[in-house]
Amino acid sequence: MEITRASLDEYLKELQQQREQATAQLNAIAGAIQAVQVLIEKSSAPEPEIQVKTVEATLAADAA
């Protein structure tokens, strides 16, 4: 195969397209990683404690 300016230009064009695709894929992966990190942070945050009083405890507190 003879190396010409035209063949080099075509190869450069293909490489630039591959670079654009790789960059888009990298951005998608980075976004997915960020979304998973947010989910992990939310799931590992302690849930607030909810105090449930029974009817008997409420009546006893009111009587006191």
mmCIF file as gemmi writes it, N, C-alpha and C atoms, coordinates in Angstrom:
data_model
loop_
_atom_site.group_PDB
_atom_site.id
_atom_site.type_symbol
_atom_site.label_atom_id
_atom_site.label_alt_id
_atom_site.label_comp_id
_atom_site.label_asym_id
_atom_site.label_entity_id
_atom_site.label_seq_id
_atom_site.pdbx_PDB_ins_code
_atom_site.Cartn_x
_atom_site.Cartn_y
_atom_site.Cartn_z
_atom_site.occupancy
_atom_site.B_iso_or_equiv
_atom_site.pdbx_formal_charge
_atom_site.auth_seq_id
_atom_site.auth_asym_id
_atom_site.pdbx_PDB_model_num
ATOM 1 N N . MET Axp A 1 ? 0.84 -1.185 0 1 0 ? 1 A 1
ATOM 2 C CA . MET Axp A 1 ? 0 0 0 1 0 ? 1 A 1
ATOM 3 C C . MET Axp A 1 ? 0.88 1.241 0 1 0 ? 1 A 1
ATOM 4 N N . GLU Axp A 2 ? 0.554 2.128 -0.854 1 0 ? 2 A 1
ATOM 5 C CA . GLU Axp A 2 ? 1.321 3.361 -0.963 1 0 ? 2 A 1
ATOM 6 C C . GLU Axp A 2 ? 0.754 4.389 0.013 1 0 ? 2 A 1
ATOM 7 N N . ILE Axp A 3 ? 1.645 5.045 0.721 1 0 ? 3 A 1
ATOM 8 C CA . ILE Axp A 3 ? 1.232 6.075 1.668 1 0 ? 3 A 1
ATOM 9 C C . ILE Axp A 3 ? 1.145 7.395 0.923 1 0 ? 3 A 1
ATOM 10 N N . THR Axp A 4 ? -0.067 7.941 0.916 1 0 ? 4 A 1
ATOM 11 C CA . THR Axp A 4 ? -0.293 9.22 0.254 1 0 ? 4 A 1
ATOM 12 C C . THR Axp A 4 ? -0.913 10.179 1.258 1 0 ? 4 A 1
ATOM 13 N N . ARG Axp A 5 ? -0.934 11.397 0.879 1 0 ? 5 A 1
ATOM 14 C CA . ARG Axp A 5 ? -1.566 12.425 1.717 1 0 ? 5 A 1
ATOM 15 C C . ARG Axp A 5 ? -3.042 12.096 1.93 1 0 ? 5 A 1
ATOM 16 N N . ALA Axp A 6 ? -3.699 11.638 0.891 1 0 ? 6 A 1
ATOM 17 C CA . ALA Axp A 6 ? -5.132 11.312 0.966 1 0 ? 6 A 1
ATOM 18 C C . ALA Axp A 6 ? -5.367 10.143 1.924 1 0 ? 6 A 1
ATOM 19 N N . SER Axp A 7 ? -4.519 9.123 1.86 1 0 ? 7 A 1
ATOM 20 C CA . SER Axp A 7 ? -4.702 7.971 2.75 1 0 ? 7 A 1
ATOM 21 C C . SER Axp A 7 ? -4.434 8.369 4.205 1 0 ? 7 A 1
ATOM 22 N N . LEU Axp A 8 ? -3.462 9.237 4.412 1 0 ? 8 A 1
ATOM 23 C CA . LEU Axp A 8 ? -3.182 9.717 5.767 1 0 ? 8 A 1
ATOM 24 C C . LEU Axp A 8 ? -4.333 10.569 6.293 1 0 ? 8 A 1
ATOM 25 N N . ASP Axp A 9 ? -4.908 11.411 5.432 1 0 ? 9 A 1
ATOM 26 C CA . ASP Axp A 9 ? -6.054 12.227 5.834 1 0 ? 9 A 1
ATOM 27 C C . ASP Axp A 9 ? -7.245 11.345 6.215 1 0 ? 9 A 1
ATOM 28 N N . GLU Axp A 10 ? -7.473 10.287 5.432 1 0 ? 10 A 1
ATOM 29 C CA . GLU Axp A 10 ? -8.577 9.375 5.707 1 0 ? 10 A 1
ATOM 30 C C . GLU Axp A 10 ? -8.341 8.644 7.043 1 0 ? 10 A 1
ATOM 31 N N . TYR Axp A 11 ? -7.124 8.21 7.259 1 0 ? 11 A 1
ATOM 32 C CA . TYR Axp A 11 ? -6.79 7.516 8.509 1 0 ? 11 A 1
ATOM 33 C C . TYR Axp A 11 ? -6.947 8.457 9.704 1 0 ? 11 A 1
ATOM 34 N N . LEU Axp A 12 ? -6.523 9.7 9.545 1 0 ? 12 A 1
ATOM 35 C CA . LEU Axp A 12 ? -6.677 10.696 10.603 1 0 ? 12 A 1
ATOM 36 C C . LEU Axp A 12 ? -8.151 10.932 10.909 1 0 ? 12 A 1
ATOM 37 N N . LYS Axp A 13 ? -8.983 10.993 9.885 1 0 ? 13 A 1
ATOM 38 C CA . LYS Axp A 13 ? -10.41 11.188 10.061 1 0 ? 13 A 1
ATOM 39 C C . LYS Axp A 13 ? -11.016 10.017 10.854 1 0 ? 13 A 1
ATOM 40 N N . GLU Axp A 14 ? -10.629 8.803 10.52 1 0 ? 14 A 1
ATOM 41 C CA . GLU Axp A 14 ? -11.111 7.615 11.239 1 0 ? 14 A 1
ATOM 42 C C . GLU Axp A 14 ? -10.683 7.648 12.708 1 0 ? 14 A 1
ATOM 43 N N . LEU Axp A 15 ? -9.445 8.033 12.94 1 0 ? 15 A 1
ATOM 44 C CA . LEU Axp A 15 ? -8.949 8.107 14.311 1 0 ? 15 A 1
ATOM 45 C C . LEU Axp A 15 ? -9.68 9.173 15.122 1 0 ? 15 A 1
ATOM 46 N N . GLN Axp A 16 ? -9.988 10.29 14.492 1 0 ? 16 A 1
ATOM 47 C CA . GLN Axp A 16 ? -10.727 11.338 15.184 1 0 ? 16 A 1
ATOM 48 C C . GLN Axp A 16 ? -12.143 10.875 15.544 1 0 ? 16 A 1
ATOM 49 N N . GLN Axp A 17 ? -12.777 10.115 14.653 1 0 ? 17 A 1
ATOM 50 C CA . GLN Axp A 17 ? -14.104 9.566 14.944 1 0 ? 17 A 1
ATOM 51 C C . GLN Axp A 17 ? -14.025 8.576 16.111 1 0 ? 17 A 1
ATOM 52 N N . GLN Axp A 18 ? -12.995 7.743 16.103 1 0 ? 18 A 1
ATOM 53 C CA . GLN Axp A 18 ? -12.812 6.785 17.203 1 0 ? 18 A 1
ATOM 54 C C . GLN Axp A 18 ? -12.585 7.511 18.522 1 0 ? 18 A 1
ATOM 55 N N . ARG Axp A 19 ? -11.83 8.609 18.468 1 0 ? 19 A 1
ATOM 56 C CA . ARG Axp A 19 ? -11.586 9.399 19.674 1 0 ? 19 A 1
ATOM 57 C C . ARG Axp A 19 ? -12.88 9.992 20.2 1 0 ? 19 A 1
ATOM 58 N N . GLU Axp A 20 ? -13.716 10.512 19.314 1 0 ? 20 A 1
ATOM 59 C CA . GLU Axp A 20 ? -15.007 11.071 19.727 1 0 ? 20 A 1
ATOM 60 C C . GLU Axp A 20 ? -15.893 10.007 20.359 1 0 ? 20 A 1
ATOM 61 N N . GLN Axp A 21 ? -15.907 8.807 19.78 1 0 ? 21 A 1
ATOM 62 C CA . GLN Axp A 21 ? -16.7 7.716 20.345 1 0 ? 21 A 1
ATOM 63 C C . GLN Axp A 21 ? -16.168 7.306 21.712 1 0 ? 21 A 1
ATOM 64 N N . ALA Axp A 22 ? -14.861 7.222 21.838 1 0 ? 22 A 1
ATOM 65 C CA . ALA Axp A 22 ? -14.257 6.845 23.118 1 0 ? 22 A 1
ATOM 66 C C . ALA Axp A 22 ? -14.544 7.894 24.185 1 0 ? 22 A 1
ATOM 67 N N . THR Axp A 23 ? -14.498 9.158 23.792 1 0 ? 23 A 1
ATOM 68 C CA . THR Axp A 23 ? -14.791 10.241 24.734 1 0 ? 23 A 1
ATOM 69 C C . THR Axp A 23 ? -16.243 10.177 25.187 1 0 ? 23 A 1
ATOM 70 N N . ALA Axp A 24 ? -17.154 9.91 24.27 1 0 ? 24 A 1
ATOM 71 C CA . ALA Axp A 24 ? -18.572 9.791 24.617 1 0 ? 24 A 1
ATOM 72 C C . ALA Axp A 24 ? -18.793 8.61 25.564 1 0 ? 24 A 1
ATOM 73 N N . GLN Axp A 25 ? -18.129 7.504 25.294 1 0 ? 25 A 1
ATOM 74 C CA . GLN Axp A 25 ? -18.256 6.334 26.168 1 0 ? 25 A 1
ATOM 75 C C . GLN Axp A 25 ? -17.676 6.617 27.551 1 0 ? 25 A 1
ATOM 76 N N . LEU Axp A 26 ? -16.566 7.307 27.583 1 0 ? 26 A 1
ATOM 77 C CA . LEU Axp A 26 ? -15.946 7.663 28.86 1 0 ? 26 A 1
ATOM 78 C C . LEU Axp A 26 ? -16.866 8.576 29.67 1 0 ? 26 A 1
ATOM 79 N N . ASN Axp A 27 ? -17.488 9.536 29.022 1 0 ? 27 A 1
ATOM 80 C CA . ASN Axp A 27 ? -18.428 10.421 29.708 1 0 ? 27 A 1
ATOM 81 C C . ASN Axp A 27 ? -19.626 9.649 30.239 1 0 ? 27 A 1
ATOM 82 N N . ALA Axp A 28 ? -20.117 8.688 29.461 1 0 ? 28 A 1
ATOM 83 C CA . ALA Axp A 28 ? -21.246 7.871 29.91 1 0 ? 28 A 1
ATOM 84 C C . ALA Axp A 28 ? -20.85 7.028 31.123 1 0 ? 28 A 1
ATOM 85 N N . ILE Axp A 29 ? -19.673 6.467 31.089 1 0 ? 29 A 1
ATOM 86 C CA . ILE Axp A 29 ? -19.192 5.655 32.215 1 0 ? 29 A 1
ATOM 87 C C . ILE Axp A 29 ? -19.008 6.525 33.452 1 0 ? 29 A 1
ATOM 88 N N . ALA Axp A 30 ? -18.444 7.708 33.276 1 0 ? 30 A 1
ATOM 89 C CA . ALA Axp A 30 ? -18.246 8.617 34.411 1 0 ? 30 A 1
ATOM 90 C C . ALA Axp A 30 ? -19.594 9.009 35.021 1 0 ? 30 A 1
ATOM 91 N N . GLY Axp A 31 ? -20.593 9.236 34.19 1 0 ? 31 A 1
ATOM 92 C CA . GLY Axp A 31 ? -21.928 9.556 34.696 1 0 ? 31 A 1
ATOM 93 C C . GLY Axp A 31 ? -22.536 8.39 35.452 1 0 ? 31 A 1
ATOM 94 N N . ALA Axp A 32 ? -22.337 7.182 34.949 1 0 ? 32 A 1
ATOM 95 C CA . ALA Axp A 32 ? -22.864 5.994 35.631 1 0 ? 32 A 1
ATOM 96 C C . ALA Axp A 32 ? -22.172 5.795 36.976 1 0 ? 32 A 1
ATOM 97 N N . ILE Axp A 33 ? -20.877 6.013 37.02 1 0 ? 33 A 1
ATOM 98 C CA . ILE Axp A 33 ? -20.135 5.893 38.282 1 0 ? 33 A 1
ATOM 99 C C . ILE Axp A 33 ? -20.655 6.911 39.283 1 0 ? 33 A 1
ATOM 100 N N . GLN Axp A 34 ? -20.874 8.117 38.84 1 0 ? 34 A 1
ATOM 101 C CA . GLN Axp A 34 ? -21.38 9.162 39.734 1 0 ? 34 A 1
ATOM 102 C C . GLN Axp A 34 ? -22.769 8.806 40.259 1 0 ? 34 A 1
ATOM 103 N N . ALA Axp A 35 ? -23.621 8.265 39.404 1 0 ? 35 A 1
ATOM 104 C CA . ALA Axp A 35 ? -24.967 7.881 39.833 1 0 ? 35 A 1
ATOM 105 C C . ALA Axp A 35 ? -24.904 6.768 40.878 1 0 ? 35 A 1
ATOM 106 N N . VAL Axp A 36 ? -24.023 5.807 40.671 1 0 ? 36 A 1
ATOM 107 C CA . VAL Axp A 36 ? -23.881 4.709 41.637 1 0 ? 36 A 1
ATOM 108 C C . VAL Axp A 36 ? -23.335 5.238 42.96 1 0 ? 36 A 1
ATOM 109 N N . GLN Axp A 37 ? -22.395 6.163 42.91 1 0 ? 37 A 1
ATOM 110 C CA . GLN Axp A 37 ? -21.861 6.736 44.142 1 0 ? 37 A 1
ATOM 111 C C . GLN Axp A 37 ? -22.949 7.441 44.94 1 0 ? 37 A 1
ATOM 112 N N . VAL Axp A 38 ? -23.834 8.15 44.256 1 0 ? 38 A 1
ATOM 113 C CA . VAL Axp A 38 ? -24.942 8.827 44.939 1 0 ? 38 A 1
ATOM 114 C C . VAL Axp A 38 ? -25.856 7.792 45.591 1 0 ? 38 A 1
ATOM 115 N N . LEU Axp A 39 ? -26.157 6.723 44.877 1 0 ? 39 A 1
ATOM 116 C CA . LEU Axp A 39 ? -27.002 5.668 45.442 1 0 ? 39 A 1
ATOM 117 C C . LEU Axp A 39 ? -26.35 5.022 46.663 1 0 ? 39 A 1
ATOM 118 N N . ILE Axp A 40 ? -25.054 4.8 46.605 1 0 ? 40 A 1
ATOM 119 C CA . ILE Axp A 40 ? -24.336 4.209 47.737 1 0 ? 40 A 1
ATOM 120 C C . ILE Axp A 40 ? -24.384 5.148 48.928 1 0 ? 40 A 1
ATOM 121 N N . GLU Axp A 41 ? -24.17 6.433 48.696 1 0 ? 41 A 1
ATOM 122 C CA . GLU Axp A 41 ? -24.221 7.407 49.79 1 0 ? 41 A 1
ATOM 123 C C . GLU Axp A 41 ? -25.601 7.435 50.433 1 0 ? 41 A 1
ATOM 124 N N . LYS Axp A 42 ? -26.634 7.386 49.607 1 0 ? 42 A 1
ATOM 125 C CA . LYS Axp A 42 ? -27.997 7.406 50.136 1 0 ? 42 A 1
ATOM 126 C C . LYS Axp A 42 ? -28.306 6.138 50.92 1 0 ? 42 A 1
ATOM 127 N N . SER Axp A 43 ? -27.826 5.02 50.427 1 0 ? 43 A 1
ATOM 128 C CA . SER Axp A 43 ? -28.153 3.753 51.083 1 0 ? 43 A 1
ATOM 129 C C . SER Axp A 43 ? -27.338 3.538 52.349 1 0 ? 43 A 1
ATOM 130 N N . SER Axp A 44 ? -26.179 4.155 52.454 1 0 ? 44 A 1
ATOM 131 C CA . SER Axp A 44 ? -25.356 3.953 53.64 1 0 ? 44 A 1
ATOM 132 C C . SER Axp A 44 ? -25.616 5.015 54.709 1 0 ? 44 A 1
ATOM 133 N N . ALA Axp A 45 ? -26.427 6.002 54.396 1 0 ? 45 A 1
ATOM 134 C CA . ALA Axp A 45 ? -26.774 7.019 55.391 1 0 ? 45 A 1
ATOM 135 C C . ALA Axp A 45 ? -27.701 6.379 56.425 1 0 ? 45 A 1
ATOM 136 N N . PRO Axp A 46 ? -27.459 6.649 57.691 1 0 ? 46 A 1
ATOM 137 C CA . PRO Axp A 46 ? -28.318 6.039 58.707 1 0 ? 46 A 1
ATOM 138 C C . PRO Axp A 46 ? -29.741 6.563 58.596 1 0 ? 46 A 1
ATOM 139 N N . GLU Axp A 47 ? -30.666 5.639 58.735 1 0 ? 47 A 1
ATOM 140 C CA . GLU Axp A 47 ? -32.066 6.041 58.68 1 0 ? 47 A 1
ATOM 141 C C . GLU Axp A 47 ? -32.448 6.642 60.022 1 0 ? 47 A 1
ATOM 142 N N . PRO Axp A 48 ? -33.253 7.679 60 1 0 ? 48 A 1
ATOM 143 C CA . PRO Axp A 48 ? -33.655 8.3 61.271 1 0 ? 48 A 1
ATOM 144 C C . PRO Axp A 48 ? -34.485 7.31 62.085 1 0 ? 48 A 1
ATOM 145 N N . GLU Axp A 49 ? -34.24 7.344 63.391 1 0 ? 49 A 1
ATOM 146 C CA . GLU Axp A 49 ? -34.989 6.455 64.263 1 0 ? 49 A 1
ATOM 147 C C . GLU Axp A 49 ? -36.387 7.021 64.476 1 0 ? 49 A 1
ATOM 148 N N . ILE Axp A 50 ? -37.328 6.168 64.39 1 0 ? 50 A 1
ATOM 149 C CA . ILE Axp A 50 ? -38.716 6.566 64.606 1 0 ? 50 A 1
ATOM 150 C C . ILE Axp A 50 ? -39.174 5.905 65.894 1 0 ? 50 A 1
ATOM 151 N N . GLN Axp A 51 ? -39.604 6.732 66.803 1 0 ? 51 A 1
ATOM 152 C CA . GLN Axp A 51 ? -40.082 6.197 68.07 1 0 ? 51 A 1
ATOM 153 C C . GLN Axp A 51 ? -41.584 5.97 67.958 1 0 ? 51 A 1
ATOM 154 N N . VAL Axp A 52 ? -41.976 4.749 68.224 1 0 ? 52 A 1
ATOM 155 C CA . VAL Axp A 52 ? -43.379 4.383 68.161 1 0 ? 52 A 1
ATOM 156 C C . VAL Axp A 52 ? -43.848 4.125 69.583 1 0 ? 52 A 1
ATOM 157 N N . LYS Axp A 53 ? -44.851 4.849 69.967 1 0 ? 53 A 1
ATOM 158 C CA . LYS Axp A 53 ? -45.402 4.659 71.301 1 0 ? 53 A 1
ATOM 159 C C . LYS Axp A 53 ? -46.654 3.809 71.192 1 0 ? 53 A 1
ATOM 160 N N . THR Axp A 54 ? -46.768 2.882 72.1 1 0 ? 54 A 1
ATOM 161 C CA . THR Axp A 54 ? -47.989 2.084 72.136 1 0 ? 54 A 1
ATOM 162 C C . THR Axp A 54 ? -49.076 2.899 72.816 1 0 ? 54 A 1
ATOM 163 N N . VAL Axp A 55 ? -50.266 2.462 72.678 1 0 ? 55 A 1
ATOM 164 C CA . VAL Axp A 55 ? -51.39 3.143 73.311 1 0 ? 55 A 1
ATOM 165 C C . VAL Axp A 55 ? -51.2 3.129 74.826 1 0 ? 55 A 1
ATOM 166 N N . GLU Axp A 56 ? -50.721 2.001 75.354 1 0 ? 56 A 1
ATOM 167 C CA . GLU Axp A 56 ? -50.525 1.893 76.791 1 0 ? 56 A 1
ATOM 168 C C . GLU Axp A 56 ? -49.466 2.898 77.278 1 0 ? 56 A 1
ATOM 169 N N . ALA Axp A 57 ? -48.38 3.049 76.504 1 0 ? 57 A 1
ATOM 170 C CA . ALA Axp A 57 ? -47.323 3.976 76.907 1 0 ? 57 A 1
ATOM 171 C C . ALA Axp A 57 ? -47.827 5.412 76.846 1 0 ? 57 A 1
ATOM 172 N N . THR Axp A 58 ? -48.633 5.728 75.858 1 0 ? 58 A 1
ATOM 173 C CA . THR Axp A 58 ? -49.184 7.058 75.746 1 0 ? 58 A 1
ATOM 174 C C . THR Axp A 58 ? -50.126 7.357 76.913 1 0 ? 58 A 1
ATOM 175 N N . LEU Axp A 59 ? -50.977 6.381 77.239 1 0 ? 59 A 1
ATOM 176 C CA . LEU Axp A 59 ? -51.901 6.573 78.365 1 0 ? 59 A 1
ATOM 177 C C . LEU Axp A 59 ? -51.165 6.689 79.683 1 0 ? 59 A 1
ATOM 178 N N . ALA Axp A 60 ? -50.097 5.913 79.857 1 0 ? 60 A 1
ATOM 179 C CA . ALA Axp A 60 ? -49.316 5.959 81.093 1 0 ? 60 A 1
ATOM 180 C C . ALA Axp A 60 ? -48.612 7.303 81.205 1 0 ? 60 A 1
ATOM 181 N N . ALA Axp A 61 ? -48.101 7.826 80.088 1 0 ? 61 A 1
ATOM 182 C CA . ALA Axp A 61 ? -47.414 9.134 80.117 1 0 ? 61 A 1
ATOM 183 C C . ALA Axp A 61 ? -48.411 10.244 80.404 1 0 ? 61 A 1
ATOM 184 N N . ASP Axp A 62 ? -49.617 10.133 79.871 1 0 ? 62 A 1
ATOM 185 C CA . ASP Axp A 62 ? -50.636 11.152 80.116 1 0 ? 62 A 1
ATOM 186 C C . ASP Axp A 62 ? -51.116 11.107 81.572 1 0 ? 62 A 1
ATOM 187 N N . ALA Axp A 63 ? -51.146 9.909 82.144 1 0 ? 63 A 1
ATOM 188 C CA . ALA Axp A 63 ? -51.628 9.746 83.524 1 0 ? 63 A 1
ATOM 189 C C . ALA Axp A 63 ? -50.605 10.264 84.536 1 0 ? 63 A 1
ATOM 190 N N . ALA Axp A 64 ? -49.355 10.292 84.161 1 0 ? 64 A 1
ATOM 191 C CA . ALA Axp A 64 ? -48.314 10.687 85.107 1 0 ? 64 A 1
ATOM 192 C C . ALA Axp A 64 ? -48.223 12.152 85.31 1 0 ? 64 A 1
